[in-house]
Amino acid sequence: MSELTINVEFSGGMELLFQNVNKHTINFPTTNSSGQPSNLQDLIFYIRDNMMTEKKDLFVEKDTVRPGILVLINNVDWELCDELEYELQNKDEIVFISTLHGG
């Protein structure tokens, strides 16, 4: 099975959910369990299930990221890139930025 190299970055406080590490490189399968090309939703579930040990509800709500988290795909707002259905490409850069802050 071939793999994609995906660069993932967390900022705006999101890095606190990932042991204060804000940049990660993930080797990710090119296809999901259904045999379809891997998409952003597959990556989000992978991050939730394999990279987080607690407070998963601060990252994912239902089948997507929580409101208040800006998602960029190669420096472009994910709303312009099919959001969850975006098919991952080798060397993609996915950035998650929390826009909600206490005060």
Buried (B, 14 or more C-beta within 10 A) or exposed (E): EEEBEBBBBBEBBBBEBBEEEBEBEBEBBBEBEEEEBBBBBBBBEBBBEEBBEEEBEBBBEEEBBEEEBBBBBEEEEBEEBEBBEBBBEEEBEBBBBBEEEEE
